[in-house]
Amino acid sequence: MNLICRFVVLAFVLSFPAMTVFAGKLPDRPKLDYPKAKTVNQVDDYHGVKVADPYRWLEDTDSADTKAWVEAENKLTFGYLDQIPYRAAIHERLTKLWNYERYGVPEQYGGHYFYDHNTGLQNQSVLYVADSLSAEPRLLVDPNTLSSDGTVALSGRAITDDGKLLAYGTEVSGSDWQEWHVRDVDTGKDLPDDIKWVKFSLASWTRDGKGFFYSRYDEPKPGAAALREANYFQKLYYHRLGTPQSDDQLIYERPDNKELGFQGDVTEDGHYLIITVWQGTSPKNRLYYKDLTQPGAEVVKLLDDFDAQYQFINNEGPVFWFKTDLDAPRSRLIAIDIRSPERSNWKTIVPQGSDTMTNAHVVDDRFLLEYLKDARSEIRVYDLDGKYVRSVDLPGIGTAEGFAGKRKDKETFYAFTSFTVPATIYRYDPQRGTSSVFRQPKVDFDASRYETIQVFYHSKDGTRVPMFLTYKKGLKLDGHNHVLLYGYGGFDISLTPFFSVPNLVWLEMGGVYAQANLRGGGEYGEQWHLAGTKLHKQNVFDDFIAAAEWLIANHYTTSSRLAIRGASNGGLLVGACLTQRPDLFGATLPAVGVMDMLRFQKFTIGWAWTSDYGSSDDPEQFKALYAYSPLQNLRPGTKYPPTFITTADHDDRVVPGHSFKFAATIQADQAGSAPVLIRIETKAGHGGGKPISKQIDEIADSWAFVAYNLHMNVDLN
């Protein structure tokens, strides 16, 4: 999966003394008096179809009119939330449960171990370094000191082989723009190096530690335009330590193709620069390389057909190992000798199996391969000839991530998590095949009271779709349960079990958490992904609607007790489903959603999503987009369910104009008394790097809104 596909899933949880914070008849709710939003005579012609866009002015987040509208909407929203009697109790419970110690997966360089740590309520996790696993760690970078409100976050890091230098990226207020710095690990002091206008890129050091490769865009126009302008013509550079950025060496660019992006990674032996070339959010990529041992060596186009996904794993001299889905939609492991790179000479090391291979590493001269079996993790070990050795013994149904390291390392680390158990960090010995706990957090939550099951249901066209359900043991299937249904369904991203403090609070409120693995994701390989893209995107909405109908038919809930939630592409999912089936849901929570499918490609990195969505510039794709685009499918005089839209003013992934226009339109069209509100966060973006304090505030408001409108008796015990 390329860098711009990454998506942030917020987390949640709960448990203080038994306390019923609300039980009884809710007050009458008159129809809200929404802020007046002016309309303009904006009509666009799409291949002969005239489409009105009366709230086009809301795309300009800097205008005085937009700012006044945002202020009025937030005033209405927070005034409404203030009346909910248990909102403060939910906030308090979220805060208490979020206050638990958390660790990241360690990385080892030069005998030093680097890992993230959060004491509980720190807005941003802190990077530590230790000289051994048993040594006392010392603070290396604390992003909480970089701003007074926790809105500066670490956004990437790269460490030299000897562990002496750290390159780290920072992002401000949730923006995707990064600024990179270099810190001396021994002294904890920053060097003068300062790299700006980096986006969708990591850094990779040369083995001598004298510099690193990174990718950037040209400096955008000043002001808010930097949060809206389309991002084209990324370039790959080499920065030599101690020199100004203006002297950085341009390694590769493609002025003939503005959409190509580049990620440069130095091989473990230091011999080659591997250049992964991405275009849009398609899993497909190109793969080039440059011989770093030969001064002035040209970039070689090894794999340039853009016909499949090629993930470079490691190399044995000129023999490169790749994970690819070429002729293997669930992926296989292959070897390519760059001295004779013709396809007829390629060798399969580990063939495609019945489960989806999602990642691969080489540690202790063994392949550690990560698989998804019905959307849950399995880890298998193979020798370098492709012979199966063993599987890693995991604690249960959940998600295992990590297993990184260098080829000669004798250890690696991974995190294992589930819906009710926080991420435990394990040390794994590849030779012995044993795992030992490195760090295990403790949360004030009794996981033994809850259970997770996996069910399968059939979508509209008969496709079998998996769904996880988590709930308190002894649940009665009488149709009276309140269910939160979550989904995504896009960009080859798989939804696997994950620990979430907000979801635990939902469980403690008496709710059922349901997570559907929709088409468009990567759970079953590339065919599953493609079945939810472009002209087939309606399959994703059908899968989600079918999940809701299954929950009702099997007596888990009823429409009036069913809420749906999704973010980003998942926000599009919720928006499309609430416009197609407003009768099916008791409440909807679309977050940072792509709501205008006719114009998304005109802002920041939106053009890249056309690989999944298609584009309104294409006549056939326009028809499909127009048929489900949430904004264009709102209808006056319709009774829409209670809807709580969330976005942020610094979102430069899905610009807030999407949510602004959707909110103004649905408020104008709402025929019923159900509230339709928008909550607009300040100094925050698409989700990445959002301070914990802001996450807690937003989730408390969302859960309070849902509970209030589903008529829940909120009993926190």
PEJOMO-V410023 format. One record per backbone hydrogen bond with DSSP energy under -1.0 kcal/mol. NH is the residue of the N-H (numbers start at 1). CO is the residue of the C=O. If there is no record, write none. Layout:
# PEJOMO-V410023
NH CO
NH CO
This chain:
# PEJOMO-V410023
5 2
6 3
19 716
21 714
22 714
40 54
42 40
44 51
46 49
49 46
51 44
53 42
56 53
58 55
59 56
60 57
61 59
63 60
67 63
68 64
69 65
70 66
71 67
72 68
73 69
74 70
75 71
76 72
77 73
78 74
79 75
80 76
81 77
82 78
83 80
84 81
87 84
90 86
91 87
92 88
93 89
94 90
95 91
96 92
97 93
98 94
100 98
102 118
104 116
107 114
109 112
112 109
113 130
114 107
115 128
117 126
118 102
126 117
127 141
128 115
129 138
130 113
138 129
140 127
141 127
145 142
146 143
153 171
155 169
158 167
160 165
163 160
166 183
167 158
168 181
169 156
170 179
171 153
173 151
175 172
178 198
179 170
180 195
181 168
183 166
184 189
185 164
188 184
191 182
195 180
198 178
204 213
206 211
209 206
212 239
213 204
214 237
216 235
217 197
226 223
227 224
228 225
229 225
231 604
233 258
235 216
236 252
237 214
238 249
239 212
241 210
243 240
247 244
248 245
249 238
251 236
252 236
257 254
260 257
261 278
263 276
265 274
267 272
270 267
273 290
274 265
275 288
276 263
277 286
278 261
281 608
285 308
286 277
287 303
288 275
289 300
290 273
292 271
297 294
300 289
302 300
303 287
311 323
313 321
316 319
319 316
320 336
321 314
322 334
323 311
324 332
325 309
328 325
331 328
332 324
333 350
334 322
335 347
336 320
338 318
340 337
345 342
346 343
347 335
349 333
350 333
356 372
357 330
358 370
359 370
361 368
363 366
365 407
367 382
368 361
369 380
370 359
371 378
372 356
373 376
377 398
378 371
380 369
381 390
382 367
383 387
386 383
389 381
390 381
392 379
399 417
401 415
403 413
409 406
412 428
414 426
415 401
416 424
417 399
418 421
424 416
425 439
426 414
427 436
428 412
429 434
433 429
436 427
438 425
439 425
445 443
447 445
449 446
450 447
451 471
453 469
455 467
457 465
459 463
462 459
465 457
467 455
468 515
469 453
470 513
471 451
473 449
478 476
479 555
483 561
484 512
485 563
486 514
487 565
492 520
493 490
502 12
504 500
505 501
506 502
507 503
508 504
509 505
510 507
511 506
512 482
513 470
514 484
515 468
516 486
517 466
518 516
520 528
521 518
525 522
526 329
529 525
530 526
531 527
532 529
533 530
534 612
536 533
537 534
539 536
540 537
542 538
543 539
544 540
545 541
546 542
547 543
548 544
549 545
550 546
551 547
552 548
553 549
554 550
555 552
556 551
557 551
561 558
562 559
563 483
564 587
565 485
566 589
568 591
570 567
572 568
573 569
574 570
575 571
576 572
577 573
578 574
579 575
580 576
581 577
584 581
586 562
587 562
588 642
589 564
591 566
592 646
594 568
595 593
599 596
602 599
603 600
604 228
606 603
608 605
609 606
610 607
611 608
612 609
613 609
614 610
618 615
622 618
623 619
624 620
625 621
626 622
627 623
629 625
631 595
633 629
634 631
637 669
638 635
640 638
643 675
644 588
645 677
646 590
647 679
649 681
650 684
651 648
658 655
660 656
661 657
662 658
663 659
664 660
665 661
666 662
667 663
668 664
669 665
670 666
671 638
677 643
679 645
681 647
690 687
695 691
696 692
697 693
698 694
699 695
700 696
701 697
702 698
703 699
704 700
705 701
706 702
707 703
708 704
709 705
710 706
712 707
716 19
